[in-house]
């Protein structure tokens, strides 16, 4: 992926090395809010044991650490975020709307968000309450080693997917899905979550299409990296790897085949209208 010469976003909040002072971690309405936000906006509900409501939690700086040289991973995610900003600003403008840029928060170990306190095990996530994407950069090593999905464009796909959730939030899609999920069974709510996640995959593909047309970011093998990443994090493959069996009714993100197909749909068409997973007869 050709990213080194790209502009860097100013919407980076670096909280790496900051300490979490836990507050109240009991149940009640705080827990309910966290569960709903996790289900409806991109956090895998299977990891909810890693997310704690903490109304009094405070994130404070750790002792200062000496920066001894360049920070290539921070530069990388900053360039990818800037590229998503450029693409979605243009696409929103074409539709007569204004794109509000999300903030990307870098953290280590655990982080306090408006959606609650989350640990690294949750993985990258988007919080609609503060319109921020959160990522512990250690996840990229996990993506390479645990999920066998190396490569810089696979890493860019992860960010683009979470930004896709931000786009859904701005367009009002996520809110409508949330309301509908309140009215249906758990199985039906999971099915709606799958469509929401697959649409975010498709939106990531739309970003890649327009970014490559405008700035020629793709190199040989990049598309395969992203498709492999999408495949490796399908619900069926994750469940088979972790449980030894697959339970389709509990899927929240889609199968490997579905995630690959919808990312490819966005990548090849570059058309936001082609990402309507909610009207598609074939999910």
N, C-alpha and C positions, 0 to 999 in steps of 0.2 A: 504494500500500500504506500502510495506516495503522499506522505503527510509532513515531511520535515520542513517544507517551505510554507506551510499553511499558517494563517494567522491564529493567534491564541485567544481564546475567550477570556473575558474579564469576569465571567460569572462562575468563578471557581472559589470555593470556600474550603480551605485546607485546615482540617481539624486533626490531622494525624499527630499522635503523641499526646492528645488531650485526655484527661482522666474523667471518668464518670463517677460521680458521687450518687449512688442510688437513693431514691426516695421511696415513696410508698409503692409497694409491689403487690398489693392485695388484689382481690377480684372486684366485682361490681361493674359500674357503668364504664370505667376506664378500660377494663378488659374487653367489654363488648365493642367499644369504639375501635380498639386495636384489631380485633378479629374482623370486623366489617371492612376496615380500611385495607387490611392485608388481603382479604378475599377479593375485593373489588378493584384494587389498584396495583396488582402486580407482585405482591409478596406471596410466596407459596404458603398456604395455610398449614402445610405439613411441618413448617418450621416455626409455628407460633409459640412453641415452648421457648424459643430464643428471644421473644419480644415481650417486654414487660411494661405496663403502664407506669409512669413515674412522674406524677404531678410535681414532685419536689426535687426531681433529679437535676443535677447541675453538672455541666461539662466544663471543666477548668483546665487551663494549660498545664502541661507537665513541665518540669525544669527544661530550660532552653537547650536544644541540641544543636551542635555545630553543623552547619551545612558545608560539606567539604567539596562539593562539585555540582555539576548539572543534575537535574532531576528529570531524566528522559521520560519516565512514565507519566509524571505530571504534565510535561509538555505534550505528550501524546494525547492524553485524554482532553487536554485543553484545546488542542487543534481539532479533534473529532467533534467536541461540543460546539466549537465555533462553526464548523462546517454544517452541523445540523441547524444552527441558528440561521445561517445564510440561506439554506434550502427552504426551511419552513417559513422564514420571513417572506421570501419571494412567493411561495405557494399561497400563503394566507393573503398576501397583498393582491394576488391575481383573483382571489375570491372575494375581494372587497373587505377584508378583515385585517386586524392587526395581531401579529404574533407576539405574545409575551414570553420572553426567554426564561427558561428554568435555570436554577442554580445547581451546579454539581458539587456535592460535598464529598471530600475525601476524608476517610477516618481510619482508625486502627483499632481493631478489637471490638469496640462497641460505640454507639453513637446515640445522642438524644435528638429526636426529630419531633415535629408536630404530631406525628402519628404514634409516638411512643418511643421507648428506648429499644434499640435493636442491636443484636450481636452480629458478628461477621458471618455466622452460620446461615443467616437469612439470605445472604447473597445480595447483589445489587437490587435496589428497589426504588420506587417512586412514591413520594408522599404527596397526595393532592392537597393536604391541608396547608402546606407551606410551599408547594410547587417546586420541590427540590428532588433531585436524583442523588441517591447515596450509594457510595461504593468504597469498599476496602480493597485497595489495589492488590492485596494478597489473593483476591479471588482469581486473578488472571493466572497465577501459578496453579491454583486448583483447577481452573479450566483446562490448562495444559496437561497436568499430571493425572487428575482424577477422571476428567471427562474426555481426555485424549483429543482436545480441540485447540491446538496451538495456532499461533499466527496473529499478526497485528490486525488483520481485517476481521478475524473472529472476535477480537477484543473490541473493535469498533462497533460490530454488530450488537454487542451487549449494551453499549451506551445508546445506540440508535433505537433499540427496542424499548428501553426505559423512557427515552424522549418520546417515543411513540405513545406511551401512556400519558405523557403530558399533553400531547396533541389531542388525544381522546378526551382529556379533561377539559381543555379549552373549547372543544367543539360540542361539549355537552353530552357526548356519547356515554362516557363512564357514569355520569349521574343518572341517566335513564336506565342503564343496565342495573345500577344499584337499586333503584326503585322497583324494577321488575323482580329482582332477586328476592326482595322482601315478601313477594306475593306468591312464591312458588316453593316447591319442595327442595330439599337439599340437593338431590340429584339434578333437578332442573337448574338450580342455581349454579352448580358446578359446570353444567353444559354452557350456560351463559358466560361463565368465567373463561371457559375454553375459547369461545368466540371472541371475547375481548382480547385475550392473549394472542390469538392468531392474527387478529387485526393489527396488533402492535408489531408483530413480525412482518406483516405486509407493509406497514408504514416504514419500518426499518429498510425494507427493500426499496420503497419509493425514494427515501433519502439517498440511498446508494446510487440509484439510477440518475437522479438529478445532479448529485455531487460529481459523478464521473463525467457526465455530459458537460458540466461547467468547468471542472478543474482536472479531469483525467486522473483521478486518484487510484484507479484500479490497475494492478499489475497481474501478470500471469499467476494463477493459483489463488488469487484473493477470493474470488467467488466460491471456489471449492472450500476454502477455509470457513467462510460464513455458513455455507450449507452444511458442512460437517458439524459446526457448533450447534446449529439449529437441530440437527439430528440427534446429537449426543445428549441434549437436554430435553428431549421429549418425555412426557410423563411415562409412557410405556417402558422406555429404556431405563429411566431413573428407578422406577418401581421394580423392574426385573433385577436391576443391579443391587438395590438396597434391600428388597424384600424376598426376592426369589420368585415372585409371581406378580401378575398384573391385574389391577382392579379398575376397569374402564369407568365405572360409575363415580369413582373418586378423582378422575382426571380434572385438573384445573387449568392446564396450559396447552394441552393437545399432544397428539402422538408425534413421534419423530417424522413420520411421513407428512403429517399435516403441517408441522412447523416449517419443514423444508419447502413444501408446495406453496404456502402463503408468502414466505419470504421471496421465493422465486417470482411469484405473481407480481409483487410490488417492484422487484428489481427489473423484470422484463418490461412491464407496462409503464412504470413511472406515473401511474394514474391513481390518484386518491380514490376515485369512484370505484376502482376495481378491488378495493379493500373492504367492501361491505360484507363481512363475514356473517352478518346477522340476516341478510336476505339471500345468501347463497344456499342453493339446494344441496350442495356438496360441501360439507365442512371438512 
